[in-house]
Amino acid sequence: MEISVKTFDELTASEIYELLQLRSEVFVVEQDCVYQDIDGKDSKALHILGKKKGKLVAYTRCFPPGIYFNESAIGRVVVRERERKFGCGHAIMEASKKAIKNRFGTETIKLSAQTYLINFYKSHGFTPIGAEYLEDGIPHIAMVTA
């Protein structure tokens, strides 16, 4: 998988379309969750794109401290369903952590994890904090790196 790191202004129109399409495919259609994906924060995010043969298969958006949480943040972690068994999620998470360290100068990262993915995020150094909560009708838990 080829990974690129881009600011919003560096994204092409085709890349924006493709990342919104992937997010909708997984979060809205597959997870049957109606929510406001286009939330006005994409322009403030660093976008991590994972492509195979030129097609987007994995994606995250990352924020410096103070935009989403007090800590740096990773959100919209998504992998195309047919690509999940090939380690794309692990690769995009490691690339996201590296991008945060390189671009924002911090290693402390917070995210809002769907609870069924706790072990996945633990494998990347995240620890659950606080109680489980509903976000868009789906159980989540806050997680942070040390």
C-alpha positions as CSV (number, residue, x, y, z in Angstrom):
1,M,0.0,0.0,0.0
2,E,1.3,3.4,-0.9
3,I,0.7,6.1,1.7
4,S,0.7,9.8,1.2
5,V,0.2,12.6,3.7
6,K,-1.5,15.8,2.6
7,T,-3.0,19.0,3.9
8,F,-6.5,19.8,2.7
9,D,-5.1,22.3,0.2
10,E,-2.8,19.6,-1.3
11,L,-5.6,17.2,-2.0
12,T,-6.9,17.0,-5.5
13,A,-10.6,17.2,-6.2
14,S,-10.5,13.5,-7.2
15,E,-8.9,12.6,-3.9
16,I,-11.5,14.6,-1.9
17,Y,-14.3,12.9,-3.8
18,E,-12.7,9.5,-3.3
19,L,-12.1,9.9,0.5
20,L,-15.7,11.2,1.0
21,Q,-16.9,8.2,-1.0
22,L,-15.0,5.7,1.1
23,R,-16.1,7.3,4.4
24,S,-19.7,7.2,3.2
25,E,-19.4,3.6,2.0
26,V,-18.2,2.4,5.4
27,F,-19.6,4.7,8.0
28,V,-23.0,5.5,6.4
29,V,-23.9,2.4,4.3
30,E,-22.0,-0.5,5.8
31,Q,-22.5,0.6,9.4
32,D,-26.0,1.9,8.7
33,C,-25.3,5.1,10.5
34,V,-26.8,8.4,9.3
35,Y,-24.6,11.2,10.5
36,Q,-23.0,14.5,9.3
37,D,-19.7,13.3,7.9
38,I,-18.9,16.6,6.3
39,D,-18.4,18.5,9.5
40,G,-16.3,21.5,8.5
41,K,-13.1,20.0,10.0
42,D,-11.5,18.5,6.9
43,S,-9.9,21.8,6.0
44,K,-8.1,21.8,9.3
45,A,-6.9,18.2,9.1
46,L,-3.9,16.4,7.8
47,H,-5.1,13.6,5.5
48,I,-3.4,10.2,5.4
49,L,-4.3,8.3,2.3
50,G,-3.5,4.6,1.6
51,K,-3.7,3.6,-2.0
52,K,-3.4,0.3,-3.9
53,K,-3.0,0.5,-7.7
54,G,-4.1,4.2,-7.5
55,K,-7.3,3.4,-5.6
56,L,-8.0,4.6,-2.0
57,V,-8.3,1.7,0.3
58,A,-7.5,3.2,3.7
59,Y,-7.7,6.7,5.2
60,T,-7.5,8.7,8.4
61,R,-7.6,12.4,9.2
62,C,-5.3,13.8,11.9
63,F,-5.4,17.1,13.9
64,P,-2.9,19.0,15.8
65,P,-3.6,19.7,19.5
66,G,-6.5,22.0,20.3
67,I,-8.5,21.5,17.1
68,Y,-10.5,18.3,17.9
69,F,-9.2,17.5,21.4
70,N,-6.6,19.1,23.7
71,E,-4.3,16.4,22.4
72,S,-3.5,15.6,18.8
73,A,-6.2,13.4,17.3
74,I,-6.8,10.7,14.7
75,G,-10.3,10.3,13.3
76,R,-12.3,8.9,10.4
77,V,-10.1,5.7,10.5
78,V,-11.5,3.7,7.6
79,V,-10.4,0.7,5.5
80,R,-12.3,-0.6,2.5
81,E,-14.0,-3.8,3.6
82,R,-12.3,-6.1,1.1
83,E,-8.9,-4.8,2.2
84,R,-9.2,-5.4,5.9
85,K,-7.5,-8.7,6.0
86,F,-4.3,-7.4,4.4
87,G,-3.0,-5.2,7.3
88,C,-4.1,-1.9,5.7
89,G,-5.6,-0.7,9.0
90,H,-2.3,-1.3,10.8
91,A,-0.3,0.4,8.1
92,I,-2.6,3.5,8.0
93,M,-2.5,3.8,11.8
94,E,1.3,3.7,12.0
95,A,1.6,6.2,9.2
96,S,-0.9,8.5,11.0
97,K,1.1,8.3,14.3
98,K,4.3,9.0,12.4
99,A,2.7,12.0,10.6
100,I,1.5,13.5,13.9
101,K,4.9,13.2,15.4
102,N,6.6,14.7,12.3
103,R,4.2,17.5,11.6
104,F,2.9,18.4,15.0
105,G,5.9,17.4,17.2
106,T,3.8,15.4,19.6
107,E,3.4,11.7,20.4
108,T,0.3,12.1,22.6
109,I,-2.8,11.2,20.5
110,K,-6.4,10.9,21.4
111,L,-9.2,9.2,19.4
112,S,-12.8,8.1,19.8
113,A,-12.8,4.4,19.1
114,Q,-15.7,2.2,18.2
115,T,-15.6,-0.2,21.2
116,Y,-15.4,-3.4,19.1
117,L,-12.0,-2.1,17.9
118,I,-10.4,-1.6,21.3
119,N,-7.9,-4.4,20.8
120,F,-6.9,-3.0,17.4
121,Y,-6.1,0.4,18.9
122,K,-4.4,-1.2,22.0
123,S,-2.0,-2.9,19.5
124,H,-1.0,0.6,18.4
125,G,-0.3,1.9,21.9
126,F,-3.7,3.4,22.8
127,T,-5.3,2.9,26.3
128,P,-9.0,3.3,27.0
129,I,-10.0,6.3,29.2
130,G,-13.3,7.0,30.8
131,A,-16.6,5.2,30.2
132,E,-18.2,3.9,27.0
133,Y,-20.6,6.4,25.3
134,L,-22.8,6.5,22.2
135,E,-21.6,8.5,19.3
136,D,-24.1,8.6,16.4
137,G,-25.8,5.6,17.9
138,I,-22.6,3.4,18.0
139,P,-20.8,2.5,21.2
140,H,-17.4,4.3,21.5
141,I,-14.7,4.8,24.0
142,A,-12.0,7.5,24.3
143,M,-8.5,6.2,23.9
144,V,-5.1,7.9,24.3
145,T,-1.4,7.2,23.8
146,A,1.0,7.8,26.6
